[in-house]
Amino acid sequence: MKTLFKGPYKRCSCHVSIVCLFLLSACTASRNFRADRKFAAETLRADYRVFRGVLEENHPSIYWYTSKDSLDYYFDAGYARIKDSMTEIGFRNILNYTIAKINCGHTTVNYSKELKRHLDTSQLKRFPLSIKLWGDTAVVYANLNRHDTILKRGTIITAIDGRPMSFYRDSLIQFLSTDGYNINHKYQTLSGRTSFATLYKNVFGLKDSFRVSYLDTLFAAHSIQIPVFDPNKDTSLKKINFPRMSHAERKQLRLRANNNLVTDTSAKTALLTINTFTSGDHIKHFIRKSFRKLRQEEIRFLIIDVRNNGGGDVSNSTLLTKYITDKKFKIADSLYAVSKKSRYGKHIRHYFRNRVFMAFIAKKREDGKYHYGYFERHYFKPRKTNHFNGDVYAIIGPNSFSATTLFINSIKGMPNVKIIGEETGGGSYGNTAWQIPDVTLPHTKIRFRLPLFRFVQNSNNPKTGRGIYPDMEVKPTVESIFKGYDVKLEFIRKLIYGEKLSRR
């Protein structure tokens, strides 16, 4: 019998077989994974000691907003809660609660890769409501029980199982990290599409039904028993075969979702939406092309929407700043790490690479810190080509974070710039970020993020532990959620209309 495939074809067939075996074994492992498996108490204590040791040794801002005495208390209290065997989710709750007391929005705890894969691929029961929270208000903005005609979008929720929404709000935000004392960012995180349901399940557990108290459109109080959402029983989730998109089409769709420019040449107005500064999304090309188009179409009023921009590459936020600012600016007054090495290096992702990076860019100063001197000294200049000189309206909110706050801080106070919306989630004074490797705990494989550099943008600003406040505050309303309109954008459109009238 002759061999049908020789040379590279035979090797290719072998490689395909290996890949298929790998994928099959991964799928089998995912099916066999048990989320309710428990780890022995001593195993958890060993992981907790690594968790605490890494943070105390390497986190440059561990005592920035919380004193050492207070944080020692929280670390000790977390350790004391490990009295018996525990699931990964239960142990992660302890870590989340403890790490939140550092008050650093970049320092968070993630599931192990195995559990995350299981949660992402399994059809699990969950609390059915997505809830928007701010202040003392809780409003439904999505309901997975699609046949529910009562708890529709815009319905005010007052209690679940007899407990007021303030109880759930105040309990669950204890497990969320934020920059400083910024409560706004915690509310927004809890209002994420799956955040409330996930935290509710992890902290309080899940029942087959819930008694939900609500207000009707006339603000009369009612209550209703609703079932847990079970995707395996939901006949509305029938599989729909959408046309398969090419790689180029998927890439273009992702880029448009993250960044978009819409212009109205008749009104001389444009809306520039930038939802990420992540380097892999060709942001620089998009920004350059956008400002060239703004010049070509003679746009006078520019709305820059960064309310959902969680940050990314500082070089991208810096480029955007160059097109708006009218003066030279600095990225940082101080940018430093507290250590170049760690006793826990084997648990820190890219540990060797990070050490090499620091060896070249970070120099030890008299204060004992390792400073990134280039950004502490360097001033960036505004762009001359395609620089925008018209009126700018920047939309910010609790999801405006990290590099986005650098951009907003740099343009705030300019005579042609108005900042509209809500307090940013990112700290106005500074943050802890730059390089953020994952740390994997040796036994549970739970991961947490470890930012290595403390960053202060302007040391003359007060360290209040809050975000950047808008020039004009515009918050969501129950009506805007019910009707589904953008209250911030509508506010800006009225401002622009008034500005046009005043110039006639």
Helices and strands as residue ranges (DSSP letters): H 8-32, E 38-39, H 41-58, H 68-80, E 86-87, H 88-99, G 100-102, E 109-110, H 113-121, E 129-134, E 137-143, E 156-160, E 163-164, H 165-172, G 173-175, H 183-190, H 195-204, E 209-215, E 221-227, G 235-237, H 247-258, E 259-264, E 269-274, G 279-281, H 283-296, E 301-305, H 314-324, E 329-330, E 334-337, G 345-347, H 351-361, E 362-364, E 370-372, H 373-377, E 379-380, E 391-396, H 403-411, E 417-421, E 430-433, E 438-440, E 447-449, E 453-456, E 472-473, H 478-483, H 487-502
